[in-house]
Amino acid sequence: MDIPQGNRIDDGLEQQLQIGMSRNQVEFLLGSPAIVDLYRPDQWYYYYYLKTGDDGKIVKRHLTLTFSNDLLSKIDGTLSPG
């Protein structure tokens, strides 16, 4: 049995992200962020963790999105295949 946690973020979704998108567009595409820091409300954090049941492979994904004037201005992230 696969064990997914967090917001599912695959390469297809990340490729659809574009600088200049509104917060609403980003939320429609990725869902609500896992974390919105009260001290940095212009940064949204998305996390995804998947452990596959067949071989125990672990995939971790982290995206940090930064907004400026309510528009996406920076995308940082990592992909860690197991």
C-alpha positions as CSV (number, residue, x, y, z in Angstrom):
1,M,0.0,0.0,0.0
2,D,1.4,3.4,-1.0
3,I,1.6,6.1,1.8
4,P,1.2,9.6,0.4
5,Q,1.3,12.7,2.7
6,G,0.9,16.4,1.9
7,N,0.2,18.1,-1.4
8,R,0.8,15.9,-4.4
9,I,3.4,17.7,-6.5
10,D,4.6,16.1,-9.6
11,D,6.7,17.4,-12.5
12,G,3.6,18.2,-14.6
13,L,2.1,20.5,-11.9
14,E,5.4,22.2,-11.2
15,Q,5.8,22.9,-15.0
16,Q,2.4,24.6,-15.0
17,L,3.5,27.1,-12.4
18,Q,4.5,30.4,-13.9
19,I,6.0,33.6,-12.5
20,G,3.2,36.2,-12.5
21,M,0.4,33.8,-11.5
22,S,-2.0,35.1,-8.8
23,R,-2.4,33.4,-5.4
24,N,-5.8,32.1,-6.5
25,Q,-4.3,30.5,-9.6
26,V,-1.5,28.9,-7.6
27,E,-4.0,27.6,-5.0
28,F,-6.3,26.3,-7.8
29,L,-3.4,24.4,-9.3
30,L,-1.7,23.0,-6.2
31,G,-4.3,23.3,-3.5
32,S,-3.9,25.0,-0.1
33,P,-0.3,25.3,1.0
34,A,0.8,23.1,3.9
35,I,2.3,26.1,5.7
36,V,1.8,29.9,5.5
37,D,4.3,31.6,7.9
38,L,2.6,34.3,9.9
39,Y,5.9,36.3,9.8
40,R,6.3,35.8,6.0
41,P,2.8,35.7,4.6
42,D,4.2,36.2,1.1
43,Q,5.8,32.7,1.2
44,W,3.8,29.5,0.8
45,Y,5.3,26.1,1.6
46,Y,4.2,22.9,-0.1
47,Y,5.5,19.4,1.0
48,Y,4.9,16.0,-0.5
49,Y,6.1,12.6,0.8
50,L,5.4,9.3,-0.8
51,K,6.5,5.8,0.4
52,T,5.6,3.2,-2.2
53,G,4.2,-0.1,-0.9
54,D,5.9,-2.3,-3.6
55,D,9.5,-1.5,-3.0
56,G,9.5,1.0,-0.1
57,K,10.8,3.8,-2.4
58,I,10.5,7.2,-0.8
59,V,9.9,10.4,-2.8
60,K,10.1,13.8,-1.1
61,R,9.1,17.1,-2.7
62,H,9.3,20.6,-1.3
63,L,8.3,23.8,-2.9
64,T,8.6,27.3,-1.5
65,L,6.6,29.9,-3.4
66,T,7.2,33.6,-2.9
67,F,4.7,36.3,-3.8
68,S,5.2,40.0,-4.5
69,N,2.1,42.2,-4.8
70,D,0.0,39.0,-4.7
71,L,1.7,37.6,-7.8
72,L,4.1,34.6,-7.9
73,S,7.6,36.0,-8.1
74,K,9.9,33.1,-7.1
75,I,9.8,29.3,-7.1
76,D,12.3,27.2,-5.1
77,G,12.0,23.4,-4.7
78,T,13.7,20.1,-4.4
79,L,12.9,16.5,-5.6
80,S,14.5,13.6,-3.7
81,P,13.8,10.2,-5.3
82,G,14.4,7.3,-3.0
